Amino acid sequence: MPGSGAGAALVLDEPLSFWGGVDPGMGRVIDRRHPQHGERLAGRVLVMPSGRGSSSSSSVLAESVRAGTAPAAILLARADPIVALGAVVAAELYGAAPPVAVLPAEDLARIVTGHRVAVEAAEGAAVVRLGRDTLSPP
Amino acid sequence: MPQLNPTPEERALLSGSGGPGAALAMRIVSRMAEVTGAERLLPAASAHIDGCLDHGPAGLEFVERLVEGGARVAVPTTLNVGSLDLLHPGLYRGDRATAARARRLMDAYVELGCRPTWTCAPYQLPEARPRLGEHVAWAESNAIVFANSVLGARTDRYGDFIDISAAITARVPDAGLHRDENRRAETVFRLEGVPSRLLDRDVIYPVLGHLIGREARSAVAALVGLPGPVSEDRLKALGAAAASSGGLGLVHVVGVTPEAPTLDAALGGRPPVRELAVTPARLAAARDELNTAPDGPVGAVSVGTPHFSVAEFERLVPLVREHPPHVPFYVSTARAVLSQVDATGWLAELEAAGVRLVVDTCTYVTPILGPVEGPVMTDSAKWAYYAPGNLGVEVVFGSLEECVVSAARGRVWRDPHLWDGA
């Protein structure tokens, strides 16, 4: 998904379902079984292997954008249409959405929670910067 | 990167020939085709919509834009649960502004031409069941798994927005689980040493599903060693659990589901990526993961996630007759199933015993449970998975019989022989 966003990284140890896993009002992880339960997503660059579970997650992501609690960008190891769709619809409704990009797992593994990450995504390509390094998309 | 090459008709929709609502729907479908790498769109025969559940103003703003833009669904379309029980409005305990928005959302989907079925189990409606091999646009994770696995229809893991967009355009991207190569099993689960009497218990199926979803994550799974036939209710419980703990959309049950007459057929001739033995010890561990509280007092019971079938009511009625509940006991179901249950006289009997029937919605997605003193017991792995986060309750998992007897006693009751051999 095109767009740009930057912030401190939040690296999730497990896939996260936005629906049932994120409160869009607070922008926090509420899935009590998730290792990052309680972490704030708002304004951070969310790094996770993939989304998980419910197909309502697109709505929760779009709602987070409306409420101003969405991540600044989302980086995934595997393409996740449910996450991408939430961003597509938020862009239709609100004119902006966090960029969503897929990176090779070995590049994602270099990102540690707290690292500053900048994402600039255009049609079909994304540039992800970790500090002074550029991580390339697949 | 492959490019979507729209047909003349699709181009016309994009440029507004069907009005601004249809153009928005076509843009969404086209964007998702690009994201999923589809080079063309396929005709969709039906749709099942999950977007009618309120998640805040964004969902309503989207559907209002479709309504104002003159959109209508182009294929038979069923609706998943909303946030309100329209037949028992007094059950809702949330605030009035949220209820009003949730009601408007449900009405707006009906205005688009969707059928007000309000169920997460559309496969329990005979007229809504897609045929083997048919491409459909179904949303709701348990309905997706059921359509793909049990019915052999083809739907990708659709969610809010794309579901109604596909219904309006009658098109889905040629990607994901619509394509043969993505329907082949990658993770193989092999039952080992699980006694057949355990496999003949309903309680094993949600636990199996929970284990499969957790281990397979998003990969297509195959389960080997289950003697057929397996009832649709058991497959429903297995699939719903797998799609909660994991992100998968298809579980082949070898010898049971239509695309898996053999393991080889399920694998599509390739070797499995991963194989896992399902032992009694693994099952017992998966079962224990579903509890967030120890056995003790029970504050309420909730069953019917996914929505209870007529066959499940048939099992519940004699149990409740013998053990009427002393704590709130909720059963979620479809209004179509409720009217069948009413015709048999069971509804009157259940209500007289104090059982609270919930239709059009579900107890774990909306504030229906009152203040609960103690954990809530359920026979649904999906409910057990989501309710603690959604509702802030503790949860205890058990069989339907354990739930009914526990509700009668106000304390968790365990069938001492239920898990013999595990």
Interface residues (C-beta under 8 A of the other chain):
Chain A: M1 P15 S17 W19 G20 G21 P24 I30 D31 R32 R33 S50 G51 R52 G53 S54 S55 S56 S57 S58 S59 V60 A62 E63 V65 R66 A67 R78 A79 D80 P81 I82 A84 L85 G86 V88 V89 A90 E92 L93 G124
Chain B: M1 L24 R27 I28 R31 M32 V35 T36 D50 G51 L53 H55 G56 P57 A58 G59 E61 F62 R65 A139 E140 S141 I144 D156 R157 Y158 G159 D160 F161 I162 D163 G176 R217 S218 A243 S244 S245 G246 G247 T292 Y385 Y386 P388 G389 N390
